[in-house]
Amino acid sequence: MEFILVTPQARTHVALIQLNRPKELNALNLQLMGELRDALKELDENEEVRAIIITGNERAFAAGADIKQMAGKTAIDMLNMDQFSTWDQIRKTKKPIIAAVSGFALGGGCELAMTCDMIIASETAMFGQPEIKIGVMPGAGGTQRLTKAIGKAKAMEMVLTGKFMTADEAEKQGLINRVVPVELYLEEAFKLAGEIAQMSPVAARLAKESVNRSFETQLDEGLHFERKNFYLCFASEDQTEGMNAFVEKRKPEFKGR
């Protein structure tokens, strides 16, 4: 891995991925995204990992896509490059992912943060989709996820003007989970990930899948999917352990089976 740093067990059952192109403000080139895809796939298959954190550095989570790789390309060049297939694979990660964001999360950086399941931000975090300023538009989910998170009017303003949103604004609009001082943002992400990692990995996977399905279906279909996953929980050893522990008034020991 050249452009990311991976710590499979940064904390108990929590893995850390750090984007590592500091001179380029962690601009998302094809190689970095490929490395991120491969790392997430490995962590998804690692039974010791139950939650994953993606972060950058204090100055930038990721300041956008690597424009140098796209400048001068034709529509057919971009089609053949097929860069978004990598994003599709990242989106399919089964384990919960938390984005720990400080500084710039712009363009592809904002889209990557939104691809994660939760976002913890430092007070310096800035979110935006400024693609309009270079003659294009978001292409990795920005128009879709941003609209679902903050509503049509606010999303339309950000996408059509390229304006940034501060961390405090993002929290008020429901884009992120919470804002903390810059020296605590990664620690807060670990705290949240640690809480999730104590839960049943089976239930967490099925619950994540069900929440994500709510954005893709009508209510009746979503409820049907949720109930099917609910029943599936009862095929797991974790469900038996969790309910027995509750009855016996002790802490459950989940094993992901």
C-alpha positions in Angstrom: 0.0 0.0 0.0 1.5 3.3 -1.1 -1.2 5.8 -0.4 -3.0 4.4 2.6 -1.9 3.1 6.0 -3.8 0.2 7.5 -3.8 -0.9 11.1 -6.0 -4.1 11.2 -6.4 -3.9 15.0 -5.8 -0.3 16.0 -8.1 -1.0 19.0 -10.0 -4.1 20.1 -11.9 -5.3 17.1 -11.5 -1.9 15.4 -9.4 -1.3 12.3 -8.0 2.0 11.1 -7.4 3.1 7.5 -5.5 6.4 7.0 -5.4 8.1 3.6 -1.8 9.0 3.1 -1.1 11.6 0.4 -0.5 14.6 2.6 1.2 16.8 0.0 -1.8 16.4 -2.3 -4.3 16.9 0.6 -5.2 13.2 0.2 -6.6 13.7 -3.3 -8.3 10.5 -4.4 -6.4 9.1 -7.4 -7.1 5.8 -9.0 -4.3 4.0 -7.1 -5.4 5.3 -3.7 -9.0 4.2 -4.3 -7.9 0.8 -5.5 -5.8 0.4 -2.3 -8.8 1.5 -0.2 -11.1 -1.0 -1.9 -8.6 -3.9 -1.4 -8.0 -2.9 2.2 -11.7 -2.8 3.0 -12.2 -6.2 1.3 -9.5 -7.7 3.5 -10.9 -6.2 6.7 -14.4 -7.3 5.8 -13.1 -10.9 5.7 -11.1 -10.5 8.9 -13.2 -12.1 11.7 -11.3 -10.1 14.4 -12.4 -6.8 12.9 -15.9 -5.6 13.7 -15.8 -1.9 12.9 -13.6 0.2 10.6 -12.5 3.8 10.7 -11.4 5.8 7.6 -9.5 9.0 8.3 -7.0 11.4 6.7 -5.0 14.0 8.7 -5.9 17.2 10.6 -5.6 19.3 7.5 -7.6 17.2 5.1 -9.7 14.1 5.1 -9.6 14.3 1.3 -9.7 17.5 -0.7 -11.3 15.8 -3.7 -10.5 13.7 -6.7 -7.1 13.9 -8.4 -8.0 16.4 -11.2 -4.7 15.8 -13.0 -5.9 12.2 -13.8 -9.1 13.5 -15.4 -8.0 16.7 -17.2 -7.9 16.2 -20.9 -9.9 13.0 -20.9 -12.8 12.4 -23.2 -16.2 10.9 -22.3 -15.1 7.6 -23.7 -11.8 7.8 -21.8 -13.7 8.2 -18.6 -16.1 5.4 -19.5 -13.2 3.1 -20.2 -11.5 4.2 -17.0 -14.5 2.9 -15.1 -13.4 4.6 -11.9 -16.8 4.2 -10.2 -16.7 0.4 -10.1 -14.2 0.8 -7.3 -16.6 3.0 -5.4 -19.4 0.4 -5.9 -17.1 -2.2 -4.3 -16.4 0.1 -1.3 -20.1 0.7 -0.9 -20.7 -3.1 -0.5 -18.5 -3.4 2.6 -20.6 -5.3 5.2 -19.0 -4.0 8.4 -19.8 -0.6 9.9 -17.5 2.2 8.7 -17.0 5.5 10.4 -15.4 8.5 8.7 -13.2 10.6 11.1 -13.0 13.9 9.3 -10.8 16.9 10.0 -10.1 19.8 7.6 -11.3 19.5 4.0 -13.8 16.9 2.8 -14.5 18.2 -0.6 -15.8 16.7 -3.9 -14.8 13.0 -3.9 -13.7 13.5 -0.2 -17.2 14.5 0.8 -18.6 11.6 -1.3 -16.2 9.1 0.4 -17.2 10.4 3.9 -20.9 10.0 2.9 -20.3 6.5 1.6 -19.3 5.6 5.2 -22.1 4.8 7.7 -21.3 7.5 10.2 -19.2 10.7 10.3 -17.3 12.1 13.3 -15.9 15.6 12.5 -13.5 18.0 14.1 -14.4 21.7 14.5 -12.2 22.5 11.4 -14.0 20.1 9.0 -15.4 21.6 5.8 -17.8 19.7 3.6 -18.6 20.5 0.0 -19.2 19.5 -3.6 -17.3 22.2 -5.6 -17.2 20.3 -8.9 -19.4 23.0 -10.5 -16.4 25.4 -10.2 -14.4 23.3 -12.7 -17.2 22.7 -15.1 -18.4 19.3 -14.0 -20.7 17.9 -11.3 -20.5 15.2 -8.5 -20.2 11.7 -10.0 -19.5 9.4 -7.0 -22.9 9.8 -5.3 -22.7 13.5 -4.2 -26.0 14.6 -5.7 -27.8 11.5 -4.3 -26.4 11.0 -0.8 -26.1 14.7 0.0 -29.8 15.3 -1.0 -31.0 12.3 1.1 -29.0 13.6 4.1 -29.8 17.3 4.1 -32.7 17.8 1.7 -33.2 19.1 -1.8 -32.9 22.9 -1.2 -29.6 22.7 0.8 -28.1 20.1 -1.5 -29.0 22.0 -4.6 -27.4 25.2 -3.2 -24.2 23.4 -2.4 -24.0 21.5 -5.7 -24.9 24.5 -7.9 -22.7 27.1 -6.1 -19.9 24.9 -4.7 -20.3 26.5 -1.3 -18.7 24.7 1.7 -20.6 23.6 4.8 -18.9 23.9 8.2 -18.9 21.1 10.7 -21.5 22.8 12.9 -23.8 23.3 9.9 -23.3 19.8 8.8 -24.3 18.5 12.3 -27.4 20.7 12.3 -28.4 19.5 8.9 -28.0 15.8 9.9 -25.0 15.1 7.6 -22.7 14.1 10.4 -23.1 12.5 13.8 -21.2 15.0 16.0 -18.5 17.7 16.1 -15.6 17.6 18.6 -12.4 19.6 19.1 -9.7 18.8 16.5 -7.5 17.0 19.0 -10.4 14.6 19.9 -12.0 13.7 16.6 -10.1 10.5 16.0 -10.5 9.4 19.6 -14.2 10.1 19.4 -14.4 7.9 16.3 -12.6 5.1 18.1 -15.1 5.5 21.0 -18.1 5.1 18.7 -16.4 2.2 16.8 -15.6 0.6 20.1 -19.3 0.7 21.2 -20.4 -0.9 17.9 -17.6 -3.5 18.1 -19.1 -4.8 21.4 -22.3 -5.7 19.7 -23.2 -8.8 17.8 -21.3 -8.7 14.5 -24.1 -10.7 12.9 -26.8 -8.3 14.0 -24.7 -5.3 13.1 -24.2 -6.5 9.6 -27.9 -7.2 9.1 -28.9 -3.9 10.7 -26.5 -1.9 8.5 -27.9 -3.7 5.4 -31.5 -2.9 6.5 -30.8 0.8 7.2 -29.1 1.2 3.8 -32.0 -0.6 2.1 -34.3 2.1 3.4 -32.7 4.6 0.9 -33.4 2.2 -2.0 -36.9 1.0 -1.5 -40.5 2.1 -0.7 -41.7 1.6 2.9 -43.5 -1.7 2.3 -40.6 -3.4 0.6 -38.2 -2.0 3.2 -40.3 -3.3 6.1 -40.4 -6.7 4.4 -36.6 -6.7 4.1 -36.1 -5.6 7.7 -38.4 -8.4 9.0 -36.5 -11.0 7.0 -33.2 -9.8 8.5 -34.8 -9.7 11.9 -35.8 -13.4 11.7 -32.4 -14.2 10.3 -30.8 -13.0 13.6 -32.5 -15.9 15.3 -30.3 -18.3 13.4 -27.2 -16.9 15.1 -25.4 -18.0 18.3 -25.1 -14.3 19.1 -28.9 -14.0 19.4 -29.0 -16.9 21.9 -26.1 -15.5 23.9 -27.5 -12.0 23.9 -30.9 -13.0 25.2 -29.5 -15.5 27.7 -27.1 -12.8 29.0 -30.0 -10.4 29.4 -32.1 -12.9 31.3 -29.1 -13.8 33.5 -28.2 -10.2 34.0 -24.6 -10.4 32.7 -22.6 -8.9 29.8 -22.9 -10.9 26.6 -19.9 -12.4 24.8 -20.6 -12.1 21.1 -18.5 -14.2 18.7 -20.0 -13.3 15.4 -21.6 -16.6 14.8 
